[in-house]
Amino acid sequence: MVELGWLALVCVVLVGAGVHSAAAGVVFLLGVIVNGWILIPAFMVRVLTIGIYVGDRGLKIRNSIRTYILHWDEIRGVEEGPIRWGSRNSANMRAIWIITKRGKRIETQVHCRVGPKSYMRREKIGSILSETEFAAALEELRARISGAAI
């Protein structure tokens, strides 16, 4: 939707600058096609691959917008904390946070719902884990980080 808003603004500027309205319409249509056939599917692939990937050399943290690649010697710890964005029910949501040795806190989009779940229609949606799965993921990451520090 944001892209469509920008396209509409570009078309208004083009018409205001004296470009024929039909040409501005073509620009808008091409923008809609690019948005629908390239950007939206690319974003959906990105959303489907959100998570924390553990490797021999470190972690890859893929969020919906950015990917972080950290070597084990760059990571100080892993914490559980409140989510910063992305949910109307943020009071009931927890996230895995990676802490670097430089003090940077990176929120992952691996979440857990805690407390009452009566508002939920489904137990597991995307990268939202059950409390048991979330605790297991935290413990595995902590074990890998402490093992890498030796």
C-alpha positions in Angstrom: 0.0 0.0 0.0 2.9 2.4 0.8 4.3 1.7 -2.7 0.9 2.5 -4.3 0.8 5.8 -2.3 4.2 6.8 -3.6 3.2 5.9 -7.1 0.2 8.0 -6.9 2.3 10.9 -5.6 4.8 10.5 -8.5 1.9 10.6 -11.0 0.5 13.7 -9.4 3.9 15.4 -9.6 4.2 14.3 -13.3 0.9 15.7 -14.2 1.7 18.9 -12.3 5.0 19.2 -14.2 3.1 19.1 -17.5 3.5 15.5 -18.4 0.4 14.2 -20.1 -2.0 12.4 -17.8 -2.0 9.3 -20.0 1.7 9.0 -19.6 1.4 9.4 -15.8 -1.3 6.7 -15.9 1.1 4.4 -17.7 3.8 5.1 -15.0 1.2 4.2 -12.3 0.1 1.0 -14.1 3.7 -0.1 -14.5 4.3 0.6 -10.9 1.3 -1.5 -9.9 2.5 -4.4 -12.0 6.0 -4.3 -10.6 4.6 -4.0 -7.1 2.2 -6.9 -7.6 4.5 -9.3 -9.5 7.8 -8.6 -8.0 7.8 -6.7 -4.7 4.8 -8.5 -3.0 6.0 -12.0 -3.8 9.6 -11.1 -2.7 8.3 -9.8 0.6 6.2 -12.9 1.1 9.2 -15.1 0.6 11.1 -12.9 3.1 8.2 -13.3 5.7 8.2 -17.1 5.2 11.9 -17.3 6.1 11.9 -15.2 9.3 13.8 -16.9 12.1 17.1 -17.6 13.8 19.4 -19.9 11.8 22.2 -21.6 13.8 25.4 -22.6 12.1 28.9 -23.8 13.0 30.3 -20.2 12.7 27.4 -18.3 14.2 23.8 -17.0 13.8 21.8 -15.6 11.0 18.9 -13.6 12.3 16.3 -12.9 9.6 13.6 -10.4 10.4 11.0 -9.1 7.9 13.2 -6.2 6.9 16.8 -7.0 7.8 19.1 -9.9 8.2 21.9 -10.0 10.7 24.9 -12.4 10.5 26.8 -12.7 13.7 29.8 -14.9 14.4 29.8 -16.7 17.8 32.7 -14.5 19.1 30.5 -11.4 18.5 27.6 -12.6 20.7 27.6 -12.0 24.4 24.2 -13.6 25.3 20.6 -14.4 24.6 17.7 -13.0 26.6 13.9 -13.3 26.6 12.2 -9.9 26.6 9.1 -8.1 25.6 8.5 -7.5 21.9 9.1 -4.0 20.7 6.8 -4.0 17.7 4.4 -6.1 15.6 1.5 -7.1 17.7 -1.6 -5.6 19.2 -1.2 -8.0 22.1 2.4 -7.0 22.9 1.7 -7.4 26.7 1.3 -11.1 26.1 4.2 -11.5 23.7 7.8 -12.3 24.4 10.7 -12.3 21.9 14.2 -13.8 21.8 16.8 -11.0 22.0 20.4 -11.4 20.9 23.0 -9.3 22.8 26.3 -8.5 21.0 29.6 -7.9 22.8 29.3 -4.3 21.6 26.1 -4.0 23.6 23.7 -3.9 20.7 20.4 -5.7 21.4 18.8 -7.3 18.4 15.2 -8.3 18.6 14.4 -11.4 16.7 10.9 -12.1 15.3 10.8 -15.4 17.1 8.0 -14.9 19.6 6.0 -16.6 22.3 2.5 -15.8 23.7 2.3 -16.0 27.4 -0.6 -15.9 29.7 -4.2 -16.4 28.7 -4.8 -17.5 25.1 -8.5 -17.2 24.8 -8.2 -14.5 22.1 -6.2 -16.9 19.8 -7.9 -18.8 17.0 -4.8 -20.9 16.3 -2.0 -21.9 18.7 0.9 -21.5 16.2 1.1 -18.8 13.5 4.4 -18.3 11.7 7.3 -17.7 14.0 5.1 -17.6 17.1 6.1 -20.6 19.2 4.5 -22.4 22.1 5.9 -21.6 25.5 7.7 -25.0 25.5 9.2 -24.5 22.0 10.2 -21.0 23.0 12.0 -22.2 26.1 13.8 -24.9 24.2 15.0 -22.5 21.6 16.3 -20.1 24.3 18.2 -23.0 26.0 19.7 -24.3 22.7 20.9 -20.8 21.8 22.4 -20.3 25.3 24.1 -23.6 25.2 25.6 -22.8 21.7 26.8 -19.4 22.9 28.4 -20.7 26.1 30.0 -23.6 24.1 31.4 -21.2 21.6 32.9 -19.0 24.3 35.1 -21.9 25.6 
